[in-house]
Amino acid sequence: MKNRTPRGKRKTAKKTRRRPVPKGKLATPQTADEYFAKSEHFQDKWNRVTHVISKMRAEGVSLPEASREFGLDPRTVVRLAKPALTKRANGRHIRSRACLPEK
């Protein structure tokens, strides 16, 4: 029989805690009052995000191409306008099927 020595406890990996997002900071505005209660910086960013989605719908351009034109990171557009986008199996985002024009 082998000589068994007690093993030490395994060290667990430290869990990184995510910083909580302040309430209302990045939430999409649902009404005009909520929109105008936000900062001018947020209003500008929100307007550019909506322009990106509109360009994707109207001209059929890709998310990176449209967001580049309006000076936004595509990840920002995805975060703020997620309901308007659909993620395909290849990982690319397109405008939502509910928003596509009928053929």
C-alpha positions in Angstrom: 0.0 0.0 0.0 1.3 3.4 -0.9 2.2 5.9 1.7 -0.5 8.5 1.6 0.4 12.0 2.6 -2.3 14.6 3.2 -2.7 17.1 0.4 -3.1 20.8 1.1 -6.3 22.5 0.3 -6.7 23.7 -3.2 -6.6 27.4 -3.7 -9.6 28.7 -5.4 -9.3 31.4 -8.0 -10.2 34.8 -6.8 -13.5 36.0 -8.1 -13.5 39.4 -9.6 -16.5 41.5 -8.6 -18.2 43.5 -11.3 -18.8 47.1 -10.4 -22.4 47.9 -10.1 -23.9 50.1 -12.8 -25.4 53.2 -11.3 -29.2 53.2 -11.7 -30.4 55.2 -14.6 -26.9 55.8 -15.9 -27.0 53.7 -19.1 -30.7 52.8 -19.1 -32.4 53.5 -22.4 -35.0 56.3 -22.1 -38.5 55.1 -22.4 -40.3 58.5 -22.5 -39.4 62.0 -23.7 -39.2 63.1 -20.0 -36.6 60.4 -19.3 -34.6 61.4 -22.4 -34.5 65.1 -21.5 -33.7 64.3 -17.9 -30.4 62.7 -19.1 -27.2 64.7 -19.6 -26.4 66.4 -22.9 -23.6 63.9 -23.5 -26.0 61.0 -23.2 -28.6 62.7 -25.4 -25.9 63.2 -28.1 -24.8 59.6 -27.9 -28.4 58.3 -28.0 -29.1 60.4 -31.1 -26.0 58.9 -32.8 -27.1 55.4 -31.8 -30.5 55.9 -33.3 -28.9 57.3 -36.5 -26.7 54.2 -36.8 -29.8 51.9 -36.5 -31.7 54.1 -39.1 -28.8 53.9 -41.5 -28.5 50.1 -41.2 -32.3 49.8 -41.9 -32.4 52.3 -44.8 -29.2 51.5 -46.6 -28.5 48.0 -45.5 -24.9 48.8 -44.3 -23.2 46.8 -41.6 -23.0 47.7 -37.9 -19.3 48.6 -37.9 -19.6 50.7 -41.1 -22.6 52.7 -39.8 -21.2 53.2 -36.3 -17.9 54.3 -37.8 -19.7 57.0 -39.8 -21.3 58.4 -36.6 -18.2 58.1 -34.4 -19.4 55.3 -32.1 -17.9 52.0 -31.0 -20.1 49.1 -32.3 -20.2 47.7 -28.8 -21.8 50.9 -27.6 -24.5 50.6 -30.2 -25.2 47.0 -29.3 -25.4 47.9 -25.6 -27.8 50.8 -26.0 -29.9 49.5 -28.9 -29.9 45.7 -28.3 -33.7 45.2 -29.0 -33.2 46.7 -32.5 -30.5 44.2 -33.4 -30.3 40.5 -34.0 -27.1 38.5 -33.5 -26.5 35.9 -36.2 -24.9 32.5 -35.8 -21.6 33.9 -37.2 -21.5 36.5 -34.4 -22.4 39.5 -36.5 -25.2 41.8 -35.6 -27.9 42.8 -38.2 -31.1 44.9 -37.8 -33.8 42.9 -36.1 -36.1 40.7 -38.2 -39.1 42.6 -36.8 -37.7 45.8 -38.3 -37.0 44.3 -41.8 -39.1 45.6 -44.6 -41.7 43.1 -45.9 -41.0 41.6 -49.3 
